[in-house]
């Protein structure tokens, strides 16, 4: 009996050239998972990129191939996502820091990097436009600790 096979790589389904799209990035030490969705919520594609300067250029070029990219949701903008956040902002992309999905949601929907990246894109679109969550890696953002190398909670206990 013949079997029906699924393609092993996601299909590149471009949005209309002038359509706004959203990018979501689930960050990790070595590789970032990215997803692109339309503003209506249709998933277009997902892919992983190296967490390097060249990887960030590839990620941005790939995302822009789907339409007009103006906003992105990025997890962990103060740690693993700091460099990709700075790269996106330097390219004029509005970056929103996105919280990781709660444990109950992860149990219901599963936990993969692709799911988390798509959730980050959706979260970037669902925040009210008058509420801005400034990424921790944003230039000029005040540091929580007067001594940037010391975590704020450790500084507060010693002070």
C-alpha positions as CSV (number, residue, x, y, z in Angstrom):
1,X,0.0,0.0,0.0
2,X,1.5,3.4,-1.0
3,X,2.1,5.9,1.8
4,X,1.4,9.6,1.6
5,X,4.6,11.5,2.5
6,X,4.9,15.0,3.8
7,X,7.6,17.3,2.7
8,X,10.4,17.5,5.3
9,X,11.0,21.2,4.8
10,X,8.4,23.9,5.2
11,X,7.0,25.4,2.0
12,X,7.8,29.0,1.2
13,X,4.4,30.6,0.9
14,X,5.0,34.3,0.1
15,X,2.4,36.8,1.3
16,X,1.3,39.5,-1.1
17,X,4.3,41.8,-1.8
18,X,2.7,44.8,0.0
19,X,1.2,42.8,2.8
20,X,2.6,43.3,6.3
21,X,4.0,40.2,8.0
22,X,5.2,39.5,11.5
23,X,8.4,37.7,12.6
24,X,8.8,35.7,15.7
25,X,12.1,34.4,17.1
26,X,12.7,31.8,19.7
27,X,16.3,32.3,20.7
28,X,19.0,29.9,21.8
29,X,22.7,29.9,22.3
30,X,23.8,28.6,18.9
31,X,20.6,28.6,16.7
32,X,17.5,30.8,16.6
33,X,14.2,29.4,15.4
34,X,12.1,31.9,13.3
35,X,8.6,32.0,12.1
36,X,6.7,34.4,9.7
37,X,3.0,34.9,9.9
38,X,0.6,37.3,8.2
39,X,-1.1,40.0,10.3
40,X,-4.3,37.9,9.9
41,X,-2.5,35.0,11.6
42,X,-1.8,32.7,8.8
43,X,1.6,30.9,9.3
44,X,3.8,31.3,6.2
45,X,7.0,29.5,7.1
46,X,9.4,28.6,9.8
47,X,13.2,28.0,9.7
48,X,16.3,28.0,12.0
49,X,19.3,30.2,11.6
50,X,22.7,30.3,13.2
51,X,23.1,32.8,16.1
52,X,25.8,34.8,14.2
53,X,26.0,38.1,12.3
54,X,25.7,36.2,9.0
55,X,22.8,34.2,10.4
56,X,21.0,37.4,11.4
57,X,21.4,38.7,7.8
58,X,20.0,35.5,6.4
59,X,17.1,35.5,8.9
60,X,16.1,39.1,7.9
61,X,16.5,38.5,4.2
62,X,14.4,35.3,4.5
63,X,11.7,37.1,6.5
64,X,11.5,40.0,4.1
65,X,11.0,37.7,1.2
66,X,7.4,37.1,2.5
67,X,6.3,40.8,2.5
68,X,6.7,44.0,4.5
69,X,8.4,43.3,7.8
70,X,7.9,46.1,10.4
71,X,7.4,44.2,13.7
72,X,9.0,41.2,15.4
73,X,8.5,39.4,18.6
74,X,11.7,38.1,20.2
75,X,12.1,35.9,23.3
76,X,15.0,36.6,25.8
77,X,16.1,39.9,24.4
78,X,18.4,40.4,27.3
79,X,20.4,37.3,26.8
80,X,20.5,34.9,23.8
81,X,18.3,37.3,21.8
82,X,20.2,40.5,22.5
83,X,22.3,40.5,19.3
84,X,19.4,39.6,17.0
85,X,17.3,42.3,18.6
86,X,20.0,44.9,18.0
87,X,20.4,43.7,14.4
88,X,16.6,43.9,13.7
89,X,16.4,47.4,15.3
90,X,19.3,48.6,13.3
91,X,17.3,47.6,10.2
92,X,14.3,49.6,11.3
93,X,12.2,46.7,12.7
94,X,10.1,47.4,15.8
95,X,11.1,44.6,18.3
96,X,8.8,43.6,21.1
97,X,10.1,41.4,24.0
98,X,7.9,38.4,24.2
99,X,7.5,36.2,27.3
100,X,7.9,32.5,26.9
101,X,4.6,30.6,26.8
102,X,3.4,29.4,30.2
103,X,3.8,25.8,31.1
104,X,0.1,24.9,30.8
105,X,0.0,26.2,27.3
106,X,3.1,24.3,26.4
107,X,1.5,21.1,27.7
108,X,-1.6,21.6,25.7
109,X,0.0,22.6,22.4
110,X,3.4,20.9,22.6
111,X,6.8,22.4,22.9
112,X,9.0,22.9,19.9
113,X,11.2,25.8,18.8
114,X,8.9,26.3,15.8
115,X,5.8,26.5,18.0
116,X,7.6,29.0,20.3
117,X,8.7,31.1,17.3
118,X,5.2,31.3,15.9
119,X,3.8,32.2,19.3
120,X,6.4,35.0,19.5
121,X,5.2,36.4,16.2
122,X,1.5,36.2,17.3
123,X,2.4,37.9,20.6
124,X,4.1,40.8,18.8
125,X,0.8,41.4,17.0
126,X,-1.6,41.0,20.0
127,X,0.0,43.7,22.2
128,X,-1.9,46.9,22.1
129,X,-0.1,49.5,20.0
130,X,-0.1,52.0,22.8
131,X,1.8,49.5,25.1
132,X,5.4,49.2,24.3
133,X,7.6,46.5,25.8
134,X,11.1,47.8,25.3
135,X,13.6,45.0,24.7
136,X,16.3,44.7,27.3
137,X,18.9,45.0,24.6
138,X,17.5,48.3,23.4
139,X,20.1,51.2,23.2
140,X,19.5,53.8,25.9
141,X,17.4,51.5,28.0
142,X,18.2,52.2,31.7
143,X,19.9,49.3,33.5
144,X,18.1,47.9,36.6
145,X,21.4,47.9,38.5
146,X,23.7,50.8,39.1
147,X,26.5,48.2,38.5
148,X,25.6,46.6,35.1
149,X,27.8,43.5,35.7
150,X,26.0,42.6,38.9
151,X,22.5,41.3,38.7
152,X,19.9,43.7,40.3
153,X,18.7,41.2,42.9
154,X,22.2,40.5,44.1
155,X,22.9,44.2,44.3
156,X,19.7,44.8,46.2
157,X,20.5,42.2,48.9
158,X,24.0,43.6,49.4
159,X,22.9,47.2,49.5
